[in-house]
């Protein structure tokens, strides 16, 4: 039987020499890191399975990209519903900033429920 596994001798023990394959060097964004933290803290078995099968990093990249695109789609709609218009931006910029911050918080809460913590 051909065993491709190699071992390292540490004292009296032989420890498997496990190495992950090369992963792309794309850094994780905010939502990918949030998903990783959620999986690590609340779903440790799933986290370990994905880590060992090398599916974790692609999953986190996908979550991050999906969250960013959903945020870009939701923000104009939420801003329109809140009344954060260009006219308001020109006349009362502080109120406009407050409305936009509220819209972003609403969008991020939706993303947290739908993508990150599910």
Backbone bond lengths (Angstrom), bond angles and torsions (degrees), N, CA, C in turn:
res aa  C-N    CA-C-N  psi(-1)  N-CA   C-N-CA  omega(-1)  CA-C   N-CA-C  phi
1 X - - - 1.450 - - 1.531 108.68 -
2 X 1.319 116.08 128.35 1.458 122.14 -178.30 1.521 109.60 -86.96
3 X 1.330 116.87 118.68 1.455 121.44 -178.35 1.529 109.21 -111.22
4 X 1.356 118.62 106.43 1.467 120.26 -177.84 1.532 113.06 -76.43
5 X 1.322 117.84 -4.13 1.463 122.00 -177.33 1.517 109.42 -75.18
6 X 1.334 115.16 134.49 1.462 119.87 174.63 1.518 108.63 -110.34
7 X 1.322 115.77 155.92 1.454 121.32 -175.91 1.526 109.70 -128.07
8 X 1.322 114.78 154.08 1.456 122.29 175.84 1.521 107.46 -115.33
9 X 1.322 115.72 133.05 1.464 120.50 179.13 1.528 109.21 -83.96
10 X 1.330 117.04 119.88 1.464 123.30 175.26 1.518 107.51 -124.17
11 X 1.307 116.12 99.78 1.464 119.78 -176.50 1.519 109.96 65.62
12 X 1.325 116.65 -122.66 1.462 121.85 179.05 1.529 112.22 -91.27
13 X 1.319 118.00 -0.66 1.465 121.42 -172.87 1.518 111.28 -110.24
14 X 1.321 114.53 148.30 1.455 120.77 170.94 1.524 107.34 -108.21
15 X 1.332 115.91 120.18 1.458 121.78 -176.69 1.522 108.58 -107.80
16 X 1.354 118.10 132.48 1.466 119.61 178.88 1.531 110.81 -59.23
17 X 1.305 115.57 137.47 1.464 122.37 178.57 1.533 107.85 -91.55
18 X 1.340 115.69 83.96 1.458 121.55 -176.69 1.519 110.10 -91.22
19 X 1.312 115.90 133.66 1.462 121.28 178.10 1.527 108.38 -137.88
20 X 1.331 115.64 137.94 1.452 120.64 175.42 1.520 109.40 -81.28
21 X 1.322 116.25 150.35 1.454 119.24 175.77 1.526 109.21 -71.31
22 X 1.299 116.33 170.16 1.457 120.69 -179.08 1.522 110.37 -66.17
23 X 1.314 115.56 131.83 1.463 122.37 176.66 1.524 107.56 -106.18
24 X 1.326 117.61 152.23 1.465 118.83 177.65 1.525 110.42 -61.28
25 X 1.299 115.90 151.18 1.459 121.52 -175.49 1.525 113.32 -89.62
26 X 1.306 118.23 23.05 1.456 121.31 178.52 1.527 108.87 -76.45
27 X 1.331 118.09 125.14 1.471 118.99 -179.42 1.526 111.44 -71.72
28 X 1.319 115.52 149.79 1.461 120.71 177.26 1.518 109.65 -77.23
29 X 1.311 115.93 141.84 1.452 121.18 175.69 1.519 110.87 -87.63
30 X 1.306 114.94 -172.89 1.466 122.22 -176.53 1.530 111.84 -57.29
31 X 1.311 117.04 -47.55 1.462 120.59 -174.51 1.532 111.71 -74.16
32 X 1.318 117.96 -32.90 1.463 120.88 174.60 1.515 111.37 -64.53
33 X 1.342 116.29 -41.73 1.465 119.96 177.92 1.520 111.09 -67.25
34 X 1.332 117.25 -37.15 1.463 120.23 178.13 1.526 110.63 -64.77
35 X 1.336 117.11 -40.75 1.466 121.55 178.34 1.534 110.33 -64.20
36 X 1.328 116.36 -41.55 1.460 120.58 179.18 1.526 110.49 -61.31
37 X 1.318 116.86 -44.39 1.463 121.45 179.16 1.524 110.26 -63.03
38 X 1.338 116.69 -43.18 1.468 120.12 178.94 1.527 110.41 -60.43
39 X 1.334 116.85 -48.57 1.462 119.52 -179.15 1.526 111.49 -62.12
40 X 1.313 116.75 -41.86 1.458 121.16 -177.63 1.529 111.48 -64.90
41 X 1.338 116.85 -40.37 1.464 120.63 -176.05 1.517 114.16 -85.91
42 X 1.344 117.40 -36.61 1.472 120.12 -171.82 1.528 114.31 -110.11
43 X 1.322 118.01 -20.25 1.467 121.46 -179.16 1.532 109.10 -134.33
44 X 1.337 117.54 61.23 1.466 119.82 -173.06 1.531 114.42 -62.92
45 X 1.317 117.69 -31.91 1.472 119.45 179.70 1.517 109.83 -67.63
46 X 1.331 117.10 -46.94 1.462 120.99 177.59 1.528 110.42 -61.83
47 X 1.334 116.24 -41.68 1.465 120.78 178.49 1.532 110.56 -57.92
48 X 1.323 116.78 -48.63 1.468 120.45 -178.93 1.521 112.02 -66.15
49 X 1.326 117.74 -39.61 1.464 120.30 177.84 1.519 110.99 -61.77
50 X 1.338 116.03 -44.82 1.460 119.56 -179.50 1.531 110.86 -68.15
51 X 1.315 117.05 -37.56 1.461 121.16 179.00 1.517 110.94 -63.94
52 X 1.321 116.71 -46.76 1.464 120.69 -177.33 1.524 113.01 -71.97
53 X 1.337 117.43 -28.51 1.462 120.25 177.88 1.529 111.87 -90.18
54 X 1.326 116.50 3.80 1.468 124.27 178.51 1.526 112.63 62.06
55 X 1.318 116.93 30.60 1.461 121.91 176.47 1.524 112.32 -102.36
56 X 1.327 117.15 -7.25 1.458 120.57 -175.54 1.526 112.12 -65.94
57 X 1.321 117.40 -53.32 1.456 120.31 -175.31 1.534 112.18 -62.00
58 X 1.337 119.71 -46.50 1.476 118.41 175.66 1.535 112.98 -59.99
59 X 1.333 116.05 -36.02 1.468 120.30 177.74 1.527 110.55 -64.02
60 X 1.331 116.91 -44.48 1.458 120.87 -179.19 1.534 111.39 -65.81
61 X 1.315 117.35 -39.20 1.472 121.23 176.72 1.524 109.77 -63.00
62 X 1.328 117.16 -43.26 1.464 121.14 179.75 1.526 111.14 -63.50
63 X 1.318 117.69 -43.81 1.466 121.82 178.28 1.522 110.04 -61.27
64 X 1.330 116.86 -44.42 1.464 121.13 -179.00 1.528 111.04 -62.37
65 X 1.320 117.34 -46.24 1.468 120.90 -179.40 1.523 111.26 -66.34
66 X 1.320 116.78 -40.85 1.467 120.59 179.01 1.520 110.48 -64.60
67 X 1.322 117.14 -43.44 1.464 120.90 179.76 1.530 110.88 -63.41
68 X 1.317 117.14 -41.79 1.469 120.11 179.44 1.523 111.06 -63.54
69 X 1.322 117.33 -43.96 1.467 119.30 -179.86 1.527 111.59 -68.07
70 X 1.327 117.33 -38.04 1.468 120.35 177.13 1.521 111.07 -64.70
71 X 1.333 117.04 -39.09 1.463 121.56 178.45 1.527 110.13 -63.29
72 X 1.333 116.66 -43.29 1.464 120.95 178.24 1.524 111.79 -64.27
73 X 1.315 118.06 -32.02 1.460 121.59 177.87 1.521 111.87 -75.75
74 X 1.328 117.07 -39.74 1.461 120.97 -174.99 1.521 114.01 -76.84
75 X 1.316 117.22 -34.57 1.465 120.44 -173.46 1.531 113.83 -57.72
76 X 1.336 120.63 -48.29 1.470 118.31 179.28 1.531 112.89 -61.75
77 X 1.319 116.41 -38.12 1.462 120.10 -179.97 1.526 110.66 -67.20
78 X 1.320 117.52 -45.11 1.463 120.60 179.31 1.527 111.35 -66.17
79 X 1.329 117.06 -37.67 1.467 120.43 178.66 1.528 110.56 -65.81
80 X 1.317 116.30 -39.24 1.465 120.04 178.58 1.526 110.44 -64.80
81 X 1.331 116.67 -43.56 1.462 120.73 179.66 1.527 111.69 -65.63
82 X 1.341 116.86 -32.48 1.467 120.79 -179.04 1.525 112.15 -81.86
83 X 1.321 116.91 -14.09 1.462 120.12 -179.97 1.518 113.53 87.19
84 X 1.329 117.49 22.08 1.466 121.75 178.24 1.523 108.27 -86.41
85 X 1.317 115.88 84.71 1.465 122.17 -177.04 1.528 110.68 -100.13
86 X 1.328 115.28 170.50 1.468 120.53 176.79 1.525 111.01 -65.70
87 X 1.327 116.68 -32.66 1.464 120.11 177.98 1.538 110.25 -64.45
88 X 1.340 115.83 -42.33 1.459 119.97 177.98 1.526 110.39 -65.67
89 X 1.316 116.25 -37.48 1.459 120.83 178.79 1.532 110.83 -61.21
90 X 1.343 116.03 -39.04 1.462 120.23 -179.63 1.527 111.62 -74.98
91 X 1.327 117.60 -37.55 1.465 120.00 -174.60 1.540 113.35 -87.58
92 X 1.325 118.04 -41.16 1.468 120.97 -177.83 1.530 108.36 -138.99
93 X 1.322 115.37 83.11 1.469 119.93 -172.70 1.528 112.90 -65.89
94 X 1.331 117.85 -33.17 1.465 119.38 -179.93 1.529 111.52 -66.74
95 X 1.316 117.08 -39.17 1.464 120.01 177.26 1.523 109.77 -66.23
96 X 1.337 116.48 -39.86 1.462 121.17 179.06 1.532 110.10 -61.90
97 X 1.337 117.45 -44.25 1.468 121.68 179.15 1.529 109.96 -61.86
98 X 1.323 116.81 -42.22 1.460 120.04 178.34 1.521 112.02 -62.20
99 X 1.325 116.71 -42.83 1.467 120.44 178.31 1.530 111.40 -64.59
100 X 1.334 116.16 -41.36 1.465 119.46 -179.65 1.538 110.99 -66.84
101 X 1.320 116.91 -37.99 1.467 119.79 176.93 1.526 110.84 -64.55
102 X 1.331 116.60 -39.21 1.457 120.80 177.01 1.525 110.52 -63.69
103 X 1.321 116.33 -42.36 1.469 120.60 179.00 1.524 111.12 -62.91
104 X 1.330 116.72 -42.42 1.465 119.55 179.49 1.522 110.71 -65.24
105 X 1.324 117.24 -39.77 1.466 120.25 178.38 1.532 110.50 -63.50
106 X 1.341 117.14 -40.31 1.468 120.33 177.72 1.521 110.58 -63.44
107 X 1.332 116.41 -45.44 1.459 120.67 -179.18 1.530 110.90 -62.86
108 X 1.325 116.86 -42.45 1.461 119.59 -179.94 1.523 111.83 -67.42
109 X 1.318 117.25 -33.45 1.463 119.54 176.57 1.525 110.63 -65.79
110 X 1.315 116.96 -39.89 1.472 121.04 176.34 1.527 109.68 -62.80
111 X 1.329 116.95 -45.09 1.461 120.85 179.79 1.526 111.49 -62.55
112 X 1.312 116.23 -39.71 1.468 120.07 178.86 1.524 110.54 -60.76
113 X 1.324 115.90 -43.98 1.462 119.34 -178.31 1.523 112.25 -70.49
114 X 1.345 117.27 -39.79 1.459 120.51 -173.44 1.525 114.47 -85.92
115 X 1.329 117.21 -37.73 1.464 119.16 -173.29 1.509 114.43 -112.10
116 X 1.306 117.11 -45.63 1.466 120.24 -170.18 1.522 111.36 -77.87
117 X 1.322 117.66 -52.55 1.465 122.00 -173.87 1.521 112.42 -100.07
118 X 1.289 117.39 45.26 1.477 119.43 179.19 1.513 110.71 -127.95
